[in-house]
Amino acid sequence: MGSKYREIKLRRKKLMAQMEPNSIALLAAAPPRVRNSDAEYLYRQNSDFHYLTGFTEEKALLALIPGRKQGEVVLFCQQKDKAKELWHGTLMGPDVARKELEIDDAFPVDDMDDILPGLIEGRDRVYYSMGKDDRFDNQVMNWLKVIRSKAKIGAHPPGEFLMLDHLLHELRLIKSTNEIKLMQQAAKISAEGHKRAMAYCRPGIREYELEAELLHAFTRNGSRAPAYTSIVATGDNACILHYIENDSEVKAGDLVLIDAGCEYGHYASDITRTFPANGKFSPEQKAIYNIVLKAQLAAIEAIRPGVPWDEPHNISVKIITQGLVRLGIMNGRPSQLIKSEAYKDFYMHRIGHWIGMDVHDVGDYKIDDDWRLLEPGMVTTVEPGIYISPSNKKVPKKWRGIGVRIEDDVLITRNGNKVLSAGIPKTIQEIESFMAQTVH
């Protein structure tokens, strides 16, 4: 446990070193979310808060106060309470939190309104994530009012509010060795789920039966939840980018697109595979699939330090456009079709996004209006796709309703890249041979 909290302590130090002089940063734990009536969703800590504390309980607040002699890191959390713990489980309490989390001071969260105005008073600047949580915005304003009410007797309210997000999210963008291990494990568990679903698939079942195979693999390997709502889309449904109903029947000629990944230790994975329901691609499905696979492999090949963020995307656009022209699905010169963005009828999203504690992770994609350069420790998804709408009358009928996406999680390394989500059948031959071996 110690090494985990030592790394987190170092993150706080790095963040405080970048804060303006005489400032304070405030971060609140995630509030519990009500699902319906008095039933709550499974609690999940705010990623920024977890990144800087490793603390998983609700009703908590972190204050970072660089240069404060009595201690720079102060946590407010729930007190030990036998009656409450009988119903809801063990609470760490301020005394244990101080030692275990390696912080300077911890107080009961019920004392926050008495103590925090004194911590803020005399600081010139307050960093926090404004506008994300109305309740927390109001709390901060109330503490400010308390300080202002004492201005006549010499209290010094802060004069400036700054967004904490940019400083903190740039730190989160570059993953440490320990973070990469957790992401590798999330991807490994997810890969097992994808293989289970692929092996179980056959015409006549429902999409949610495949989802059940994914969830089984996730949970039995230590993941408490998917990183996002799983997409299990058969046939025409695969042309709906964020399809989540997952209740249609899988039919013999269908392609099945599964976009699913688990969360492990607060880190996400995000993987997509597309395969034939009956284990054999039709000629049309094969043709589309091979274009997407070629685009994905070429984009991954291009990923290395110093490459602009958009280069892998541009490579995928070129390959997909050329492929669709070659099949007669698009007409014209590829360069012109790319310029006019005509390809967006079939490939309407970018090739990927940062991934980390959040599935669509934090970090800027541009710096001063220029695409940023890839650096070791960044992790991105690579997920090109072709989606031919069943209602697209401009395309011959044999192509309509085919949706293909192939997605992996890719770490930028010092010398190039590493695919974290390896080990799931991906070529046509691998998929058909894997599905032929599975007994239904």
N, C-alpha and C positions, 0 to 999 in steps of 0.2 A: 504493500500500500504506500509505503514511504516514498518510493521513487515517483509514483504518479503525482503525489501532492508536491514533491520538490519541483517537478516540471511545471506544474500549475503556478507555483510560487514565482518561478522564473518568468512566466508569461505576465504576471502582474507587474514585476519589476520592469520588464520591457515596455509595457504600456505606460507606466508612471514616468519612465524616462522620456517619453515623447509628449507628455502633457505640458501645457503652458505653466510657467512659474505661479505659485500661490493659487493652485486650483484644487478642486475636489471632483471626483467622478462618482456617480450614483447608478447602481444597477439593481433592478428588482427581479425577484424570482417570478416565474410564470404563475399567473393565477390559475386555480383549478377551473376546468370548463364543464359546464352542465350539458349533458346529452339530452335528457328529457326529465321532467318532474324533478326528483331529487337524486337521479342517477348521474354520476359524473363519468366523463371519459377517463381512460387510464391516464394518470398524471405523467406529464413529460416536462422536464425542466427546460426553461429558456436556454437556448444554445450559448448565447454570450455569457450568461450567468454561470452556466456549467463550465464553460471554458476557463473562467477565472477563479472558480471555487472548487469544482468537483462535487458540489453539494446538491443533493437530489430532492430536498424537501421544499414544500410550498411555504408561503408566508415568511419570506426572508428578504433581506436587503444587504447589499455590499456597498461600502463606502471606501474609496481609495483616496488617500490624502497625502500626496508626496511631500516629504519634508517635515511631517508632523512628529515632534519629538516623542510624544507618548505612544506612538504607533501609527503606521501608515495604512494598515489594512484592518477595517472594522466590519464585523458581520453582525447583523441582527437576525435572530432566528427564534423558533418556538422553544419555550421552556419545557423541561421534562414535566410530564403530567400523567400520573398512573391511570387515572380514569380515561383520559383521551387515548392513551396508548393501548388500553384494553380493547378499544373499538377499532383504532386505525393503525396500530403498529408502533414500533419503537421510534422515539424521537432522539436525535443526537444531543440536543441541549447545548447552551452556550459554552459550558466548561469543557465538554468533550470536543466540541467544534474547534475551539481555540487550539487545542493540542493536535487533534487529528488533521485538521486542514492547514496547519502551520500558518495561522494568522495571528495578528498582534492582539486583537481584542474582540470579544463577542458579548453581546447584550441581548436580553429578552426582547423580542419584536414588539411586545406591548409597551416598552419604554422608548420606542423609536421617536415618537412625537416630542418627548421631553429632551432627548439627547441630540437629535440631528440638527435642529436649528443652531445649537452651539458648535457643531462641527463645521457647518456651512459658514457661519458668521466669521468675518475677517478674511474669507477667501475671495479673490477677485473674480474667479470664473468657476462655473459649474458645468461639468460635462455630463450629459445623459442622453438617452434615445428619446428625443421629444416627439410627441404626436403618435406614439405607437400604442399607448395604453392610457386612456382617459383618466382612469382612477389614479394612476401613478403621477400623471401630469398635475392633477389636482392636489395630490399630497405635496409635491415639490413646491407648488405655488403657495400652499398653506404654510409650509416651513419658511418660505420667503417673507410672507406677511408677518409672521412672528418676529423675524429679524427687523423688518422695516418699522414695526410698531415700537421698536426699542432704539431707533436711529437717533432720537432726541437725547438719549442718555449715552450716546457714543457707539452704538452698535454699527457695524460696517457690513451692509448687505452686498452680495456680489453684483457686479455691474454687467456681467456678460454670461450668456448661456451658449455653450458649444455642443455640436453633435458629437457624441462619443463614437458613433458607428464607423467613421472612416478609419480612425487610428486602430480600433480594435479589429475591424474586418480585414485590414491589410495583414495583421498578425495571423489571423485565422486562415488566410489564403494559403500560406506556406505550411505544409504539414510536417510535423516532427516524425522521427522514427517510430515512436509509440503510437502516434495517430495513424500512421500508415499500416502498422500491424493490425489495429482495430478495423481499418477499412478493408484490409486483405481478408480478415476473418468474416466480415459482413458479406463480402463478395463470394467467399467460399461457401458460406451457408446458403446464400441466394442461388449459387450455381447448382447446389444439390436440389433445391426446390424446383428450378427450371428443368433439370433432368428428370425428376419425379413426374412432373406434369407432362413432359414430352413422352415419357414411357407409358403413362396411364392413358394418354389420349386415344380415343377411337370414336368413330361416328356413332351418334345416338346419345352421347352423354351431354350434360349441360356445362356451360362455361364455369359455373360455380364449383363443379366437381374438380376441375383443374385448379381453381383457386384454393380449394381445400388441400390439395397436394402441396402447393407452395407453402401454405400456412403451417402445415404439419412439419415440413422440413425446417422452416424458420424457428418455430417454437421449440421443437425437440433438440435443437442445437444451440439454444441459449439466447435467441432473440425474443424480446417480449412483444414486438410489433413490427409490421411492415414499415418501411421508411415513408411510404405514401400509399394511397389506395391502389391496389393491384388492378391492372388492365388485363382482362382475358377476353379477347375479341375474335370471334370466329366469322369467316366470310365477309359480308359487307361491313360488319361492325369494325373491322380492322381499318376502315377508311375514316373512322371517327377518332381523332387524335387522342382525346381524353375520355374514351368510352369506359364507364365503370359499372354499368348495370349487371354485367356478368351473369345473365340468366337465359341466354339463347341456347338452342340446341345446336350441337356441333354436327355438321352434315358432311357426307362422304367427299364431295369435291372441294371442301373449304380449305383455305389456309387459316391457321390459328396464330394470332399475334399475342404474345404474352410480354407485358412490360411490368416487371415486378422486382422488388429488392427489399431486403430486410434492413432493420436498424440493429446494430450491435454495439453496446457500450457507448451509446449516443452518436454513433457514426453510421452514415447511410451507404447503401449500395443502390445501383440503378441499372438494371440489365433488361434488354429486350431480345427475344428470339422469335422467329416466325417459321412455322413448319406445317406440313400438310397433315390434315386430320387423319387421313388413311395411310400415312407413311410414304406416299409417293407424290412428287411434284408433277403437275401437268406441264406440257411444253411452255405454255404461257407463263405459268407461275415460275418456272425455272428461269425463263428469260428475264423477268423482272427481278427475281431474287439475285441473280448473278450480277446485275448492274449495281444493286444496292451493296452487295458484298464487296465488289470491286472498289466502289466509292469508299466504303468503310475501311478496307485494308490500306488503300492509298492514303487516306486521311491520317490513319494511325501512323503509317510509315513516316509521314511528314512531321510528326510531333517530336520536338527536341528543344533544348534551351535556345533562346534567341529568335525563335520563329514567331512572327506576329500571330495573335490569337485567331484572326480570321482566315489564315492561310489554309488550314485543314478544311474549313467550310468551303472556301473557293474551289479547292480541288474536288470536293464532293459534288458541287454544283456542276462543274465542267463534265465530270464522268457521267453523272445522271442525265444531263441534257444531251450529251452525245449518244448515250445509250437509248434514250427515248426517241431520238431522231432516227437512229439506225433501225428501230423496230417499227417506224412509221406512226408512232403515237403522237409525236410532235413533228411539225413540218417547218423547214427553214434552215438557215445557217446557225449552228450552235452558238457562235459568238454573238449573233444578233438576238437570239432567243434569251441568252444570258443577260445581255444589256437591257432588254425590255422586260426582264424578269418573268417571261412567259412560263418558265419552268415551275413557278410558284403554284400553278394549277395542280401540280403533282408532288411538289416538294416544298411545303410552305413554312417549314420551321428551320431554325439554324441547326448546325450539326451537333451542338452540345452546350453544356453549361458546367460551371464549377460544381464540385460535389465534396461534401465533408460532413460536418455535424448536421447540416441541412441538406436535403436532396438537391435543391437549387441553392447552392451554397453562396456565401457572401464573398465580396471582392469585386473591385471594378474591372470591367472588360476593356475600358479605354483610359488612357492617361493624357490629359490635355487634348482631347478629341482624336488621338491616334490610338489604334489598337495596341494593347500592351503586348510585350514580348513574354513568351513562356519562360518560366524559371523552374529549376529543380524544386520539388516539394509541392508543386501545384498538382491538383487532380481534376481531370475534366472527363465528361462523358463524350463518347463519339457515337452518334446515332442518326446516320442518314436514313431516309425512307422514301418510298414512292407509294402514293395513294391515288388510285384511279377510281373516282367516285362512280357508284353504280348508276347515277343519273347523268353522267357525262356523255351526252349524245354525239359529241365530236369524235369520240374514240370508238373503233370497232368493238362490237359487243363482247367478243372473246376476252378483251382486256378488262372489262368493267368489273368493279367489285374486288379487284386485287389490291391488298394493302400489305406492304412489307416494310418492316423496320428492323434494323440490327444494331444493338447498342452494347457497348462495353465501357468500363471505367478504366481510365488510363492515367497513370502516374508519370509526370515528367521527371526523369532522372538526370544525373550529371551528364551522361553520354547519349541519352536518347529518351526512351520511354519503357514502361513496363505495364502490360495489361493485367490489372488486378483481378478481372473477372474471367480469366482463362478457364478452360476445362469443360465448357458446354459445347456440344456439337454445333458447328457453325457453317461448314461447307455443305453443299447439297449431298455429296457422298457421305459425309459424316452423319448428317441428320437421317438420311434414308437407311443407312446401315444400322444406326443406333435404334431406330424405331422398328426395324425388322427383327432385331434381337430380342425385343421385349415381348413377353407372352401376355396376352390379354385374357 
